[in-house]
Amino acid sequence: MRLLIRLIASALAFWAATALISGIKVNGGAWTYLWVALLFGLINGLIGSLIKLFTLPAILLTFGLFSFVINAAMLMLTARWSERLDVTNFWSALGASLIISVSLMLTNQLTKAQK
């Protein structure tokens, strides 16, 4: 159940990012947002975790801020692998990754509180 809530929250976070950042666009409806959120979660979970492990010193030196750069890179990788997501440049991806990360952090806090 928590996985489904997290997927829906990710899709809503992508919707918020597309509404607030002009350089990111999802071509399609609600199902497309769910697909892009699922693909981003898989890419970020598999490849992003490995990259975060290798760049742990940089993450520690920047007090965790470098993880936003990694998330932006994973978002750009998701856009490359999905024809439904368009990201124009790195700065748009960075802004979207901030919105998505904060949204998912709030969702995690709310689901842990209801446990």
C-alpha positions in Angstrom: 0.0 0.0 0.0 2.9 2.4 0.8 4.4 1.7 -2.6 1.2 2.7 -4.3 0.9 5.9 -2.2 4.6 6.7 -3.0 4.0 6.1 -6.8 0.9 8.4 -6.8 2.9 11.0 -4.7 5.7 10.8 -7.3 3.3 11.4 -10.1 1.8 14.4 -8.3 5.3 15.7 -7.7 6.1 15.4 -11.4 2.9 17.3 -12.1 3.9 20.0 -9.7 7.4 20.2 -11.3 5.9 20.5 -14.8 3.6 23.2 -13.5 6.3 25.2 -11.8 9.4 24.7 -14.0 9.1 25.8 -17.7 11.9 23.5 -19.0 10.2 20.2 -18.0 7.2 18.7 -19.7 5.3 15.4 -19.6 3.5 14.6 -22.8 0.3 12.8 -21.8 -2.3 12.4 -19.1 -2.4 10.9 -15.6 -1.3 7.5 -16.7 1.8 9.0 -18.3 2.7 10.8 -15.1 2.4 7.5 -13.3 4.6 5.8 -15.9 7.2 8.5 -15.8 7.2 8.4 -11.9 7.6 4.6 -12.0 10.5 4.8 -14.5 12.2 7.6 -12.5 11.8 5.6 -9.3 13.4 2.5 -10.9 16.3 4.5 -12.5 16.9 6.5 -9.3 16.6 3.4 -7.1 19.0 1.3 -9.2 21.5 3.6 -10.9 21.1 6.6 -8.6 21.8 4.6 -5.5 25.0 3.2 -7.0 26.2 6.7 -8.1 25.4 8.1 -4.7 27.5 5.3 -3.1 30.5 6.2 -5.4 30.1 10.0 -4.8 29.6 9.7 -1.1 32.6 11.9 -0.3 31.2 14.7 -2.5 27.8 14.3 -0.9 29.3 14.6 2.6 31.4 17.6 1.7 28.4 19.5 0.3 26.2 18.4 3.3 23.9 16.4 1.0 23.4 19.0 -1.7 25.3 17.0 -4.3 22.5 14.4 -4.1 20.2 17.0 -5.8 22.7 17.1 -8.7 22.6 13.3 -8.9 18.8 13.3 -8.9 18.8 15.9 -11.7 21.1 13.7 -13.7 18.8 10.7 -13.1 15.9 12.9 -14.2 17.7 13.7 -17.4 18.5 10.0 -17.9 14.8 9.2 -17.4 13.9 11.8 -20.1 16.4 10.2 -22.4 14.9 6.7 -21.9 11.2 7.9 -22.0 9.7 9.6 -25.0 7.0 11.1 -22.8 9.3 13.2 -20.6 11.0 16.3 -22.0 13.7 18.1 -20.1 15.3 21.0 -21.9 18.4 21.7 -19.8 20.2 20.7 -16.6 18.9 23.7 -14.6 15.3 22.7 -15.3 16.2 19.2 -14.2 17.8 20.5 -11.0 14.7 22.6 -10.2 12.4 19.7 -10.9 14.6 17.4 -8.8 14.3 19.8 -5.9 10.5 19.9 -6.1 10.3 16.1 -6.5 12.7 15.5 -3.6 10.9 17.8 -1.2 7.5 16.4 -2.2 8.6 12.9 -1.6 10.3 13.8 1.6 7.0 15.2 2.9 5.1 12.2 1.7 7.5 9.9 3.5 7.0 11.9 6.7 3.3 11.8 6.4 3.1 8.0 5.8 5.5 7.3 8.7 3.4 9.4 11.0 0.2 7.4 10.1 2.0 4.0 10.7 
